[in-house]
C-alpha cells in the first residue's frame, strides 16, 4: 500500500458499547451492508474491533472478543475478498485467529504492553503493525495524564519501541499518537498543534480523532453532532503529515483527502 497518498481506514465496530456506534451492527447483514457502504465510499482499510476501548467501557472476555472478531473478519473476507482488513485488538490470541481468517494488519492500542505474547506474534507474522501510544489500560488511562513534555515523551516512547521492533526484523510499523488515550482535552489539542513533529520518527502516522470527545466537548455537543468538527481536524491532520485517517464517516474523510491532495504542490 502506497502511503505517499493518504489512506482512509473505516471503523467497523462489532461491539455493544463503543462511544459512537456501539450496537449498530447486530447481524451479518448489518456487517456486510456497512462494509459495502464503506468500500464504495472509498475506504482503503477496514478496521474490525470487538472490544470497546472508550473510558469506562465494559470488560469483554477474550473468548467473547475472539468469537465476535473472527466471525466478522470471516464474513467480510468471504463476501469481499479484495478488502484489506485490520484487526483492532491488544490480545494476541484474538489477532492470531483473525489473521488466519484473512486479516492483513494489526491495530494495537497498547503497543504490545497489555499482552506479553503480542510482540512475538508481530515479529513472527511480520504483518503491518499499528502501534498506539497509551498509558495504563482503558479503565485507568485517564488517571495517567502527567507528562514532562507531552510530545517529547510520546516520541521517546515510539523510538524505544521501534528500535526493538527493528532489531527483530519488523519493518512495516505505523504509529498512532493516541488521541483521547491517557490525554486530557487540552493535551489532545497540544498534540494536534505539534503533530508534524512525529514525522521526525520517519514512519507513517495514523490519526484517529473521529467524533472523539476533544471535538464534541469543545463544541458543546454530542458524538452524533461532531462530524463537521471531525472533518476540520482531519484536514489539520493531513496538513501536518498524517498518512492514515481512522474514521467513522468515510465519504467525508475521503473528500478531505481529495481537497488536501489538490492543495499540494505539483
Residue, then its C-alpha position, 0 to 999 in steps of 0.5 A: x500500500x502506497x502511503x505517499x497518498x493518504x489512506x482512509x481506514x473505516x471503523x467497523x465496530x462489532x461491539x455493544x458499547x463503543x462511544x459512537x456506534x456501539x450496537x449498530x451492527x447486530x447481524x451479518x447483514x448489518x456487517x456486510x451492508x456497512x462494509x459495502x457502504x464503506x468500500x464504495x465510499x472509498x475506504x482503503x482499510x477496514x478496521x474490525x474491533x470487538x472490544x470497546x476501548x472508550x473510558x469506562x467501557x465494559x470488560x469483554x472476555x477474550x473468548x467473547x472478543x475472539x468469537x465476535x472478531x473472527x466471525x466478522x473478519x470471516x464474513x467480510x473476507x468471504x463476501x469481499x475478498x479484495x478488502x484489506x482488513x485490520x484487526x483492532x485488538x491488544x490480545x494476541x490470541x484474538x489477532x492470531x485467529x483473525x489473521x488466519x481468517x484473512x486479516x492483513x494488519x494489526x491495530x494495537x492500542x497498547x503497543x504490545x504492553x497489555x499482552x506479553x505474547x503480542x510482540x512475538x506474534x508481530x515479529x513472527x507474522x511480520x504483518x503491518x503493525x499499528x502501534x498506539x501510544x497509551x498509558x495504563x489500560x482503558x479503565x485507568x488511562x485517564x488517571x495517567x495524564x502527567x507528562x514532562x513534555x507531552x510530545x517529547x515523551x510520546x516520541x521517546x516512547x515510539x523510538x524505544x519501541x521501534x528500535x526493538x521492533x527493528x532489531x527483530x526484523x519488523x519493518x512495516x510499523x505505523x504509529x498512532x499518537x493516541x488521541x483521547x488515550x491517557x490525554x486530557x482535552x487540552x493535551x489532545x489539542x497540544x498534540x494536534x498543534x505539534x503533530x508534524x513533529x512525529x514525522x521526525x520518527x520517519x514512519x507513517x502516522x495514523x490519526x484517529x480523532x473521529x467524533x472523539x470527545x476533544x471535538x464534541x466537548x469543545x463544541x458543546x455537543x454530542x458524538x452524533x453532532x461532531x462530524x463537521x468538527x471531525x472533518x476540520x481536524x482531519x484536514x489539520x491532520x493531513x496538513x501536518x503529515x498524517x498518512x492514515x485517517x481512522x474514521x467513522x464517516x468515510x465519504x467525508x474523510x475521503x473528500x478531505x483527502x481529495x481537497x488536501x491532495x489538490x492543495x499540494x504542490x505539483 
